[in-house]
Amino acid sequence: MRILIVDDEPLIRLGLMSLVEEWGYEADMAADAKSAIALMEQERFDLIITDVDMPGMDGIALAHYAASTWPPIRIIVVSGKITVDAASLPDGARFLAKPCSDTILNAAIAEMRPT
């Protein structure tokens, strides 16, 4: 499974990428939604893990754009600053509050595996 990590905080991006690669997934990263979209136009991803609070397009808007442009991409939206109502996310997307444990993140990713 290929995962795209989108977060404007470099340490969070690198940490998440290292973690998901340890779990056996292929991963790439982007610092913002614009860069993420450029990557998704070039490569296929099965899952996006995106922060909500980013400059420019936020993670919720990115989630909707990705879901409508590249179905059946799966999406996990994370935020440490706000709580996101599931109704504001695309169908099938999941919200996780930061910080979340490695166990919770790993389980969320496993649930999102393509069938």
C-alpha positions in Angstrom: 0.0 0.0 0.0 1.3 3.5 -0.9 0.7 6.2 1.6 1.0 10.0 1.1 1.7 12.0 4.2 0.7 15.7 4.0 1.7 18.0 6.9 3.4 21.4 7.0 5.5 20.4 10.0 8.7 18.8 8.7 9.4 16.7 11.9 5.9 15.3 11.8 6.1 14.4 8.1 9.5 12.7 8.6 8.4 10.9 11.8 5.2 9.6 10.1 7.0 8.5 7.0 9.6 6.6 9.1 6.9 5.0 11.1 4.7 3.8 8.2 7.8 2.5 6.4 8.7 0.5 9.5 5.3 -1.1 9.3 6.1 -2.2 5.7 4.2 0.5 3.7 5.6 2.6 0.9 5.4 6.3 1.7 6.0 9.7 0.2 5.4 13.1 1.7 4.3 16.6 0.9 4.4 19.9 2.8 1.1 21.2 1.7 -2.0 20.4 -0.4 -0.6 21.9 -3.6 2.5 19.7 -3.4 0.3 16.7 -2.5 -1.9 17.2 -5.5 1.1 17.5 -7.8 2.4 14.1 -6.4 -1.0 12.5 -6.8 -1.2 13.6 -10.4 2.1 11.7 -11.1 1.8 8.6 -8.8 -1.0 6.4 -7.5 -1.6 6.4 -3.7 -3.9 4.1 -1.8 -4.1 6.3 1.3 -3.5 9.9 2.3 -2.8 11.0 5.9 -3.3 14.7 6.0 -3.1 17.4 8.7 -6.1 19.8 8.8 -4.3 23.0 9.6 -2.0 23.9 6.7 -1.3 27.1 4.7 -3.4 27.4 1.5 -5.8 24.6 1.0 -6.6 22.9 4.3 -6.6 19.1 4.9 -10.4 18.8 4.8 -10.5 20.5 1.4 -7.7 18.3 0.2 -9.5 15.2 1.4 -12.7 16.2 -0.6 -10.6 17.0 -3.7 -8.7 13.7 -3.5 -11.8 11.7 -2.9 -13.6 13.2 -5.9 -10.6 13.1 -8.2 -9.0 9.8 -7.3 -11.6 7.4 -6.0 -11.2 4.9 -4.3 -8.4 6.7 -2.4 -8.6 6.3 1.4 -8.1 9.3 3.7 -7.1 9.8 7.3 -7.4 13.4 8.5 -5.5 14.4 11.6 -5.4 17.5 13.8 -4.1 18.5 17.1 -5.9 21.9 17.2 -9.5 21.2 16.2 -11.9 18.3 16.4 -13.4 17.5 13.0 -17.0 16.4 12.6 -17.1 13.2 10.6 -20.0 14.8 8.5 -17.5 17.3 7.2 -15.2 14.6 5.7 -15.7 12.7 2.5 -17.4 9.3 2.8 -15.1 6.7 4.3 -12.6 9.2 5.6 -11.5 8.9 9.2 -10.5 11.6 11.7 -7.7 11.0 14.3 -6.8 13.6 17.0 -3.1 14.4 17.4 -1.2 13.1 19.1 -2.4 9.6 18.6 -0.6 6.5 19.6 1.3 4.4 17.1 -1.1 1.6 17.8 -4.2 3.7 16.9 -2.6 5.0 13.7 -1.4 1.5 12.7 -4.9 0.1 13.3 -6.5 3.0 11.3 -4.2 2.4 8.4 -4.9 -1.4 8.5 -8.6 -0.7 8.4 -8.1 1.4 5.3 -6.3 -1.3 3.3 -7.7 -1.8 -0.2 -9.6 -5.0 -0.5 
